[in-house]
Amino acid sequence: MLKTTSFKKMTVISGLISCAVLLASCNSSGDGAGVEKTLTVQPDNQQVSSGFGRPLQDQTQNPNEFCPKIYLRAGTETFNIFPEGVTEEDAGSSQELRFRATITEHVRECNAAGQFINIDVGIRGRFLSGPKGEKGAFMLPIRVAVVRGDDVLYTQLHEVWAEILPGRANGAFTYVDKKISILKPESPNVQIFVGFDIGSNKEKKKPKSN
């Protein structure tokens, strides 16, 4: 049973990461059971970061021996956007909600590279408009961090753009961070955390594409 579960999880990881890389080349935009496997990702909301500058993969080593576990940081799975001047603590704020996004799946894939290990982190989620059915583009601030105790080995805030188009009330997003490269852990004390950076809740206008 354990082997079957591991195989299924690696299939989900490879599929999510490969899908994001493939779609992002044309269009820049859990660890757990029960995640939504049939989620349709809109190409305009498919984004991937560049992995240039990382050590080359070493095919002779077993990457799973050093691959840190990934976690969704508690309290950062949902991101709400309210009108300017309205906070979540205000009375009646639920009726003023403009957009809400939720991370539904988080996966990682490791590749050995000499003394280093390269890590791809994939994040998938859904977003929807609030009670007033507002349309438009908004930025999702997603943070990926790799830590060892109190030491931060890697941290990066990614701006992932989502858009609710006319005639729609929701959508999906996928993001893959391919920039992570750390020294191989000497013990299983390295962890990967993902989640929305709740402090980065100021609305930004989407930059115009060239």
C-alpha positions as CSV (number, residue, x, y, z in Angstrom):
1,M,0.0,0.0,0.0
2,L,2.9,2.3,0.8
3,K,4.5,1.8,-2.6
4,T,1.3,2.5,-4.4
5,T,0.7,5.7,-2.5
6,S,4.2,6.9,-3.1
7,F,3.8,6.2,-6.9
8,K,0.6,8.1,-7.0
9,K,2.0,11.1,-5.2
10,M,5.0,11.3,-7.5
11,T,2.7,11.1,-10.5
12,V,0.7,14.1,-9.2
13,I,4.0,16.0,-8.6
14,S,5.4,15.3,-12.0
15,G,2.1,16.0,-13.7
16,L,1.6,19.4,-12.0
17,I,5.2,20.6,-12.5
18,S,5.4,19.3,-16.1
19,C,2.0,20.9,-17.0
20,A,3.1,24.2,-15.6
21,V,6.4,24.3,-17.4
22,L,4.8,23.3,-20.7
23,L,2.0,25.9,-20.5
24,A,4.3,28.6,-19.2
25,S,6.6,28.2,-22.2
26,C,3.7,29.4,-24.3
27,N,2.0,31.8,-21.9
28,S,3.6,33.5,-18.9
29,S,1.0,34.0,-16.3
30,G,0.3,18.3,-0.3
31,D,1.3,16.3,0.3
32,G,-2.1,15.0,1.1
33,A,-4.8,12.8,-0.2
34,G,-8.1,14.1,-1.3
35,V,-6.8,17.0,-3.4
36,E,-8.7,17.9,-6.5
37,K,-7.0,15.9,-9.4
38,T,-9.3,17.1,-12.2
39,L,-8.8,20.8,-11.7
40,T,-8.8,22.7,-15.0
41,V,-6.1,25.4,-15.1
42,Q,-6.6,28.4,-17.2
43,P,-3.5,29.1,-19.4
44,D,-3.5,32.8,-18.6
45,N,-3.1,32.0,-14.9
46,Q,-0.3,29.5,-15.4
47,Q,3.1,30.7,-14.2
48,V,6.5,29.3,-13.6
49,S,9.8,30.8,-12.4
50,S,13.1,30.3,-14.1
51,G,15.5,27.7,-12.9
52,F,18.6,29.2,-14.6
53,G,21.8,29.3,-12.4
54,R,21.2,26.1,-10.5
55,P,23.7,23.2,-10.5
56,L,23.2,20.5,-13.1
57,Q,21.3,17.5,-12.1
58,D,23.2,14.4,-11.1
59,Q,21.4,11.3,-12.4
60,T,23.6,8.9,-10.4
61,Q,22.2,10.0,-7.0
62,N,18.9,9.2,-5.3
63,P,17.2,12.7,-4.8
64,N,14.5,11.3,-2.5
65,E,17.2,10.6,0.2
66,F,17.7,14.3,0.7
67,C,14.3,15.8,-0.4
68,P,12.7,17.9,2.4
69,K,9.0,17.6,3.2
70,I,6.6,20.4,2.2
71,Y,4.0,22.0,4.3
72,L,1.2,24.6,3.9
73,R,1.9,27.1,6.7
74,A,-1.1,27.2,9.0
75,G,-3.3,30.2,8.4
76,T,-1.9,31.1,5.0
77,E,-4.0,28.8,2.8
78,T,-6.6,31.5,2.0
79,F,-6.1,35.1,0.7
80,N,-8.9,37.7,0.7
81,I,-9.0,41.0,-1.0
82,F,-11.3,43.7,0.3
83,P,-12.0,47.3,-0.9
84,E,-9.6,49.9,0.3
85,G,-10.3,50.9,3.9
86,V,-12.1,47.6,4.7
87,T,-10.5,44.9,6.8
88,E,-11.5,41.4,7.6
89,E,-12.3,42.3,11.2
90,D,-14.8,45.0,10.2
91,A,-18.5,44.3,10.8
92,G,-20.1,43.2,7.6
93,S,-16.8,42.7,5.8
94,S,-17.9,39.4,4.4
95,Q,-20.4,41.2,2.1
96,E,-17.6,43.6,1.0
97,L,-15.2,40.8,-0.1
98,R,-14.0,41.4,-3.6
99,F,-11.9,38.2,-4.3
100,R,-10.8,35.1,-2.5
101,A,-8.1,32.6,-3.4
102,T,-7.4,29.3,-1.8
103,I,-4.4,27.0,-2.1
104,T,-5.7,23.4,-2.7
105,E,-2.5,21.5,-3.5
106,H,1.2,21.8,-2.8
107,V,3.9,19.4,-4.0
108,R,7.7,19.3,-4.4
109,E,10.2,17.4,-6.6
110,C,13.9,17.1,-5.8
111,N,16.9,16.5,-8.1
112,A,20.4,15.7,-6.8
113,A,23.2,18.0,-8.1
114,G,26.6,17.1,-6.7
115,Q,26.7,18.6,-3.1
116,F,23.5,20.4,-3.8
117,I,19.8,19.5,-4.3
118,N,17.5,21.4,-6.6
119,I,13.9,21.6,-5.6
120,D,10.8,22.4,-7.7
121,V,7.8,23.5,-5.7
122,G,4.4,23.4,-7.3
123,I,1.3,25.2,-6.0
124,R,-2.2,24.9,-7.3
125,G,-5.4,26.6,-6.2
126,R,-8.7,28.3,-7.0
127,F,-10.0,31.8,-6.8
128,L,-13.5,33.4,-7.0
129,S,-15.2,36.7,-6.9
130,G,-17.0,38.0,-3.8
131,P,-20.7,38.5,-3.1
132,K,-20.9,41.4,-5.5
133,G,-19.5,39.3,-8.4
134,E,-16.7,41.7,-9.2
135,K,-14.5,41.0,-12.3
136,G,-10.9,41.9,-13.0
137,A,-7.3,41.0,-12.3
138,F,-5.6,40.8,-9.0
139,M,-2.3,39.7,-7.6
140,L,-1.8,36.6,-5.3
141,P,1.3,37.0,-3.1
142,I,2.7,33.5,-2.7
143,R,5.7,32.9,-0.5
144,V,8.0,29.8,-0.7
145,A,10.5,29.3,2.1
146,V,13.0,26.6,2.9
147,V,14.1,26.6,6.6
148,R,16.4,24.6,8.9
149,G,15.2,25.4,12.4
150,D,15.6,29.1,12.8
151,D,17.8,29.4,9.7
152,V,16.2,30.5,6.5
153,L,17.9,28.8,3.5
154,Y,15.6,30.3,0.9
155,T,12.7,32.6,0.8
156,Q,11.0,34.3,-2.1
157,L,7.7,36.2,-2.6
158,H,6.1,35.5,-5.9
159,E,3.5,37.6,-7.6
160,V,1.0,35.3,-9.2
161,W,-1.7,37.1,-11.3
162,A,-5.2,35.8,-11.4
163,E,-8.1,37.2,-13.4
164,I,-11.9,36.7,-13.3
165,L,-13.2,37.3,-16.8
166,P,-16.7,38.6,-17.8
167,G,-19.2,35.8,-17.7
168,R,-17.2,33.8,-15.1
169,A,-17.2,33.8,-11.3
170,N,-14.1,31.7,-10.6
171,G,-10.9,30.3,-12.0
172,A,-7.8,28.3,-11.1
173,F,-4.1,29.1,-10.8
174,T,-0.9,27.1,-10.8
175,Y,2.6,28.3,-10.0
176,V,6.0,26.5,-10.0
177,D,9.1,27.8,-8.3
178,K,12.2,26.4,-10.0
179,K,14.8,28.6,-8.4
180,I,15.6,26.6,-5.2
181,S,19.0,25.0,-4.8
182,I,20.4,24.2,-1.3
183,L,23.2,22.1,0.1
184,K,22.1,18.6,0.7
185,P,20.6,18.2,4.2
186,E,22.7,16.1,6.6
187,S,19.6,15.2,8.5
188,P,15.8,15.4,8.0
189,N,15.6,18.8,9.7
190,V,15.0,20.9,6.6
191,Q,11.4,21.9,5.7
192,I,9.6,23.7,2.8
193,F,6.8,26.0,3.6
194,V,4.3,27.6,1.2
195,G,1.4,29.9,1.6
196,F,0.0,33.3,0.9
197,D,1.9,36.2,2.3
198,I,-1.0,37.7,4.2
199,G,0.9,40.9,5.0
200,S,1.2,41.7,1.2
201,N,-2.5,42.4,0.8
202,K,-2.2,45.8,-0.9
203,E,-3.9,45.6,-4.3
204,K,-1.7,46.2,-7.3
205,K,-2.5,46.8,-11.0
206,K,-1.4,44.1,-13.4
207,P,1.5,45.4,-15.5
208,K,0.8,45.6,-19.2
209,S,2.4,42.9,-21.4
210,N,4.7,44.1,-24.1
